[in-house]
Amino acid sequence: MTGYKIDFTTNTLIMNFKFAAAASVYGSEEYNIRKSILSDFPNFSVIVKSGREQKKPRYNKRLTYENMEKYINTFANANELLSRFETIKAKSAPLACPYKYVCDWFNAQFPTYKELPDFEPKNIAAFPVPEPNIDEYETKAEAANG
């Protein structure tokens, strides 16, 4: 049975969230395991770890539509790019994950967006790139059908 670990150096019983939830049900296998450990080692403290720890940073952290728009506004041809951005958002609506489609376009359009742009003078133009192939993305209807 997994979901718990005994740490003898710190005198703790470490359980994950699922094991702790199952151990709170009287008479369950997890309940009996926790009860027997704590009866054998009454001075142990119990720690519940919640969820999976994030090992690596998320690539698109804080990349919201609003932040994309702010970045696009730094370019000289912002009106053209914003118009294209709105078109991409509209095309993404029937997809199962519209954000991924928009984000893929944004990353292709602005591959260096994480670097600090030169805001002065505002004469830098970004040339539009082709949008991602929408056929490669699952639609909401396909996701519903399984």
N, C-alpha and C positions, 0 to 999 in steps of 0.2 A: 504494500500500500504506500503510495506516495502522497505528498501534501504536507508532510511534517518532517521536522529535523530536530534532533536532540543535541544541544550544545552543552557539553559537560564543563567547558572552560568558564562559561558565564552562567551556568545553571539555569538555562532557559529551554523552553519548548517552543520552537518556532513553527507556526502553522501558516499555510497559505489561506487565502480568503475562502476558497471553496471547501477546504478541509474543515476550517473553523465553522462554516455554516452547516456542514453536515454533522459536525460534532455537537452542535447545539440541539440536535434532534435526539430525544431520549431513546435509548435502546439501539441506536444505529451502530454500525461497526466502528465508525470514527469516534462516536461517543465513548464506546468501550475502550478503544485505544487510548484516548486522552485520559480517561478515568484511571486506567491501569498505570500509565506513566506517572500521573500526578500522585497516585497512591504509593508508588514505589519511590518517588522523589518528591516529598511534600514541600521541600524548600525551593522548588523550581518556579520560576515566573513564566508566564505565557505571553508570547508576542505573536500578533497576527500581521503578516505581511500582506499588503493589499496590492493585488494586480501584478502585472509583469512590469519589470523595470525597463525604462527606455535605455537601450545600450548605445545607440547612435543618434545624433540629432536629426530631426525631421528636415528633409530637404526644403520643403515649402513652408516652413514655419513662418507665421505672420504674413504670408503672401495672400492677402485677402483681395477681393475685387477692388475695394477702396484703395488699398495700397498699390495695386497694379495701375489704377487710374492716376494716382498721384505721380507715379514714376513716368507714365506716358506723357503727362503734362509738362515734363521737363524738356521735351523735344520741340524743335521748331515746327515740325509738321504734326503737332499734337492733335489738331482737329481731324486730320485724315486717319491717324492711328486710333483715336477714340471712336471714330465711326466704325472702323474695322473691328475694334474691341467689342462694341455693342452688337455687331453682326455675329461675331463668334459666340457671344453669350446667348444670343437668340437661337443660333443653330444648335447649341448644346442642350437646350431645354428638353428635347425628347430622349436624351441619353440617360442611362442608369446613373452615371456619375458625371454630371455636367461640369463640375469644378475641374476634374482631371483633364477634360478636353480643352477648357479655357487655359488651364495652367500649362498644358503641353504647348499650346500656341504661344503663350507668353514667353515660355522658356526658349522656344525656337526664335521668336522675334527679338528677344533681348537676352542673349546668352551671357552677357556680362552684367546683368542687373545687380548682382551682389557687390560689385565693385563700386566705389564711390564715384558718381558721375561728376563731370565738370559742369556746374550750372551756369557759369558766366563765361562768355556770352552765350545767350540762348540761340545758337545758330547750328546746333548739331541736329541732323535729321536722321531718322531711322527709316530704312527702306523696307517696305512690307515684304514679308516672306509668305510662302503658300501656307494655307491653314492645314492642320492635320487631316488625314483621310478619315472622314466620319464613319466609314464602313468598318473600320477597325475597332470601333467602340460598341459596347453592348447598349441596346436601347432599354427603356423602362419596360416595354412590352416583352422583350426577350428575357429580361430579368424576372418578370412575374411568372412567365411560363416555365422557368427553371432551366 
